[in-house]
Amino acid sequence: MKNAFTFRDQAKLREVQLRWAQSINAETKTQVKQLALKTLHSPDARAGNAAATLIVSIAAIELPRGEWADLMGILVQNVASGNDALKQSSLTTIGYICESQDPDLRASLTQHSNAILTAVVQGARREEPNMDVRYAAIAALSDAVDFVRTNMDNEGERNYIMQVVCEATQADEVRVQAAAFGCLNRIMGSYYDKMRFYMEKALFGLSIMGMKSEEEEVAKLAIEFWCTVCEEEIAIEDDNVEVCAKRTSPSSFGRLLTLCFL
């Protein structure tokens, strides 16, 4: 079933999506979606992962059309009250949805940002004892970074998100640490203008500790954190030079350029 919705050929993919939207009766659609959601409960991670992929394929068709309105609510509830297997597969589903490059699906996700954030933060907290769940949550949060801009604009919510991610860099399991540094890299790339406070309070020290880690994957991602910082600073510097160039005549450009770098 999963493979029936999976095509590299965009024309073939659109054909299948259109067939689902227009040719399959409502009763069959409902049954397929219910069975996919039930499969998320499976203790076999392979079954849960396959169900997550199928759910994302259907969501890419229905969410942009305003259909399957309760999907995100169901996934959030699974994370809040399900067993560990259900939490993990539901978080994986959320991550896959946010990771999708389908432009129509991505455009429809903004209205679900609060639900997405609620679920991933719930699973990513240090109070979560299951490392599979916590890893899935951090990975999903990394994929969801672009869709929580409204939340990141709110200082209180931003502080809590940053606290959760920073704490995850100190988790007992290496893959959770690595995922947390990867998430920080995504956050720095998207919200650099809001990161000065966190750099002063926590990120500088955490990244230095990460670079000294004996675990190669953690150290590499901590180094990548500073690569992201450098890229953002270079971009800012380039913008400043461009602004200076536009505000001055060619004869005085050299003198003003010097001032811009002071």
WOHUFEN-V38625 format. One record per pair of residues at least 4 apart in sequence whose ideal C-beta (glycine too) atoms are under 7 Angstrom apart, sorted by the first residue. I is the first residue (numbers start at 1). J is the second residue. If there is no record, write none. Layout:
[[I	J] [I	J]]
//
This chain:
[[1	54] [2	6] [2	50] [2	53] [2	54] [5	16] [5	54] [5	57] [6	57] [7	12] [7	13] [7	16] [9	13] [10	14] [11	15] [12	16] [13	17] [14	18] [15	19] [16	20] [17	21] [17	61] [18	22] [19	23] [20	24] [20	61] [21	61] [21	65] [24	28] [24	29] [26	30] [27	31] [28	32] [29	33] [30	34] [31	35] [32	36] [33	37] [33	58] [33	68] [34	38] [35	39] [36	51] [36	54] [36	55] [37	74] [39	47] [39	48] [39	51] [40	48] [40	51] [40	52] [40	78] [40	86] [40	89] [40	90] [40	93] [41	85] [41	86] [42	47] [42	48] [42	85] [43	85] [44	48] [45	49] [46	50] [47	51] [48	52] [48	85] [48	88] [48	89] [48	92] [49	53] [49	89] [49	92] [50	54] [51	55] [51	89] [52	56] [52	89] [52	92] [52	93] [52	96] [53	57] [53	96] [54	58] [55	59] [55	93] [56	60] [56	93] [56	96] [56	97] [56	100] [58	62] [59	63] [59	68] [59	71] [59	97] [59	105] [60	100] [60	102] [60	105] [62	67] [62	68] [63	68] [63	105] [63	108] [64	104] [64	105] [64	107] [64	108] [70	74] [71	75] [72	76] [72	112] [72	115] [72	116] [73	77] [73	115] [74	78] [75	79] [75	90] [75	93] [75	94] [75	119] [76	80] [76	115] [76	118] [76	119] [77	81] [78	82] [78	86] [78	87] [78	90] [79	87] [79	90] [79	91] [79	119] [79	122] [79	123] [80	122] [82	86] [82	87] [82	90] [84	88] [84	130] [84	132] [84	133] [85	89] [86	90] [87	91] [87	123] [87	133] [88	92] [88	132] [88	133] [88	136] [89	93] [90	94] [91	95] [91	119] [91	120] [91	123] [91	133] [91	136] [91	137] [91	140] [92	96] [92	136] [93	97] [94	98] [94	116] [94	119] [94	120] [94	140] [95	99] [95	136] [95	139] [95	140] [95	143] [96	100] [98	109] [98	116] [98	140] [98	143] [98	144] [98	147] [99	143] [100	105] [100	106] [102	106] [103	107] [104	108] [105	109] [109	147] [110	147] [112	116] [113	117] [113	147] [113	148] [113	150] [113	151] [114	118] [115	119] [116	120] [116	144] [116	147] [116	148] [117	121] [117	148] [117	151] [118	122] [119	123] [120	124] [120	137] [120	140] [120	141] [120	144] [121	125] [121	161] [121	164] [123	128] [123	133] [123	134] [123	136] [123	137] [124	128] [124	134] [124	137] [124	138] [124	141] [124	164] [124	168] [125	164] [126	167] [128	133] [128	134] [130	134] [131	135] [131	173] [131	176] [132	136] [133	137] [134	138] [134	171] [134	176] [135	139] [135	175] [135	176] [135	179] [136	140] [137	141] [138	142] [138	168] [138	176] [138	179] [138	180] [138	183] [139	143] [139	179] [140	144] [141	183] [142	179] [142	182] [142	183] [142	186] [144	148] [145	186] [145	187] [145	190] [146	190] [148	152] [149	153] [151	157] [151	161] [152	158] [152	161] [152	191] [152	194] [154	158] [155	159] [156	160] [157	161] [158	162] [158	194] [159	163] [160	164] [161	165] [162	166] [162	198] [163	167] [164	168] [165	180] [165	183] [165	184] [166	202] [166	206] [168	176] [168	180] [169	177] [169	180] [169	181] [169	206] [169	210] [171	176] [171	177] [171	180] [174	178] [174	215] [174	217] [174	218] [175	179] [176	180] [177	181] [177	218] [178	182] [178	217] [178	218] [178	221] [179	183] [180	184] [181	185] [181	210] [181	218] [181	221] [181	222] [181	225] [182	186] [182	221] [183	187] [184	188] [184	203] [184	225] [185	189] [185	221] [185	224] [185	225] [185	228] [186	190] [187	191] [188	192] [188	195] [188	225] [188	228] [188	229] [188	232] [189	228] [191	195] [192	232] [195	199] [196	200] [197	201] [198	202] [198	203] [199	203] [199	204] [202	206] [203	207] [204	208] [205	209] [206	210] [207	211] [207	222] [207	225] [207	226] [208	212] [210	218] [210	219] [210	222] [211	219] [211	222] [211	223] [213	218] [213	219] [213	222] [215	219] [216	220] [217	221] [218	222] [219	223] [220	224] [221	225] [223	227] [224	228] [225	229] [226	230] [227	231] [228	232] [229	233] [230	234] [231	235] [232	236] [233	237] [234	238] [235	239] [236	240] [237	241] [238	242] [239	243] [240	244] [240	260] [241	245] [241	257] [241	260] [242	246] [243	247] [244	248] [244	256] [244	257] [244	260] [245	253] [248	252] [248	253] [248	256] [252	256] [253	257] [254	258] [255	259] [256	260] [257	261] [258	262]]
//
